[in-house]
Amino acid sequence: MKWRVILESDPETGDWAICCRELPGCTSAGETEEEALENIKEAIQLYLQPESTPLTIGRV
C-alpha cells in the first residue's frame, strides 16, 4: 500500500521532517532526505501494527 507523505527541510538545521497526514500522529525525521524517508516507512509500519497487548477492563 502506498501512503502520501509530506517532507520538509529545516533551513536552520538542515534536518528533514516528514509526516503522513492520513495517519494522525505518524511523523518522523532524519538528518537527510533519504533517512527521513526510511524512518517514515518504519513509523508507518509501527502505526499500522496491531496492538499485541490485550486490554484489561476493570475498575480503578
C-alpha positions in Angstrom: 0.0 0.0 0.0 1.3 3.5 -0.8 0.9 6.4 1.5 1.3 10.1 0.7 3.9 11.8 2.9 4.9 15.5 3.4 8.7 16.1 3.6 10.0 19.4 4.7 13.6 20.6 5.4 14.5 22.9 8.3 16.7 25.7 6.8 18.4 26.4 10.1 19.4 22.8 11.0 19.3 21.1 7.6 17.3 18.3 9.1 14.2 16.8 7.4 10.7 16.4 9.0 8.2 14.1 7.5 4.6 13.1 8.2 1.8 11.1 6.8 -1.4 13.1 7.3 -3.6 10.1 6.5 -2.3 8.5 9.7 -2.7 11.1 12.5 0.4 11.4 14.7 2.5 9.4 12.3 5.6 11.6 12.0 9.4 11.2 11.8 12.6 13.0 10.9 16.1 12.5 9.6 19.4 14.2 9.0 19.0 13.6 5.3 16.0 13.3 3.0 16.8 9.6 2.5 17.0 9.0 6.2 13.7 10.7 6.8 12.0 8.6 4.1 13.4 5.4 5.6 12.3 6.5 9.1 8.7 7.3 8.0 8.4 3.8 6.4 9.2 2.3 9.8 6.9 4.7 11.6 4.0 3.7 9.2 4.7 0.0 9.8 4.6 0.5 13.6 1.5 2.7 13.3 -0.4 0.0 11.4 0.9 -2.9 13.5 -1.9 -4.3 15.6 -1.7 -3.9 19.4 -0.2 -7.1 20.8 -1.1 -6.4 24.4 -4.6 -7.3 25.3 -6.5 -4.6 27.1 -7.9 -5.3 30.6 -11.1 -3.5 31.5 -11.8 -3.1 35.2 -12.3 -0.7 38.0 -9.6 1.6 39.1 
